[in-house]
Amino acid sequence: MQPPVCGHFGGAQPGSEVPLRYGIISDIHGNLPALRVALAELRHQGIDELLCTGDLIGYGPWPNECVAEIAEAGAVCVAGNHDLIVVDRLPNARLSNHARFILEWTRTVLDPGAAAYLGTLPLQANVEPELRLAHGSLEDPERYIFRDEDAAQQLALLGELVPAAQTLLLGHTHKAMAYGMRTRELRIIPRAPMSLAGDRHLLNPGSVGQSRERRPWARMALLDLEDRQMTFFALDYDLDLCRKELIRHGLPPGACHAPPSPVSMGRRLISRLGRRALRSVRGS
């Protein structure tokens, strides 16, 4: 495997005291081709700093390379549940047998430097007064925030903990999400800038390396604080390369991308339609 090609991002724009354009990534899960596609797009878009909401490893066959890419990019990064588990920072963790098998393999190949990096990642991070990062939720890296009421609770808690904060960045669900305290769940259209003006938001860029959609997207986002906009991206990457590398290590090739079952897709559709109907009733 070639050495990492990532370097530090550009830093704050001339004349500004803080970065204004942030690349947002999450749930890389050892998928190096997807990560490199995401980082290349963010460089093309032009960002000042990279933010990562955790889970650099797990599922994919390149744990050391993915940690190195994030470290060399100078990313502000928090620990995901997989990162915590592999360095024994999360006892009694909840994992499927499949995920636990991959993590046990990851333990056997993880470089000391990569393990040290994961071992020092915080559970939360403040990025200037306006932004806070966590993995699953503000209280628990293993908690999934899918529902509107859970997102609203997180934003209310954010307001109590950090009154100046306007944006909470989470990962863990592998599902892109944008939720406003007043505007509720917002529709995400890839590459279409979304206004964040005048509201407190919970934002999840989706997963770089484990999208769990019918199509294996590498998902990430761009947060522009000057224009108060968030832009989501869904990019193609070389899934075959990832699966071949898994096979080479004697790992299940399906670990790199697990598309949803027809049953789970049906449940998501019903849930989405139900939320839309509820919002329509509230607005009438």
URQUI-V415154 format. One line per field, one symbol per residue. ss: DSSP state (H for helix, E for strand, C for the rest). psi: psi as a letter, one per 20 degrees, with the letter a starting at -180 (. if undefined). A space follows every 10 residues. Layout:
ss->???
psi->???
This chain:
ss->CCCCCCCCCC CCCCCCCCCC EEEEECCCCC CHHHHHHHHH HHHHHCCCEE EECCCCCCCC CCHHHHHHHH HHCCCEEECC HHHHHHCCCC CCCCCCHHHH HHHHHHHHHC CHHHHHHHHH CECCEEECCC EEECCCCCCC CCCCCCCHHH HHHHHHHHHH HCCCCCEEEE CCCCCCEEEE CCCEECCCCC CCCEECCCCC EEEECCCCCC CCCCCCCEEE EEEECCCCEE EEEEECCCHH HHHHHHHHCC CCHHHHCCCC CHHHHHHHHH HHHHHHHHHH HHHC
psi->pqrqjqrqrh rqqpiqhqqh oppprqmglk ngggghgghg ghghhnqhqp ppkrmhrpgr jlgghhgggg ghikqoqrpr hhggghkkjn qkqoqrhghh gghhghhiip qhggggghii prhqppnrhh pqqrfgrhho iippngqghh ghhghghghg gnhipipppr cgijppqppq hhibpqppop jopppjpkqp qppoiapgjm hkrhpnqoqa rpoohgilqp pqqoqqrnhh gghhhghhjk qphihhonqq qhghhggggg gghghghghg ghi.
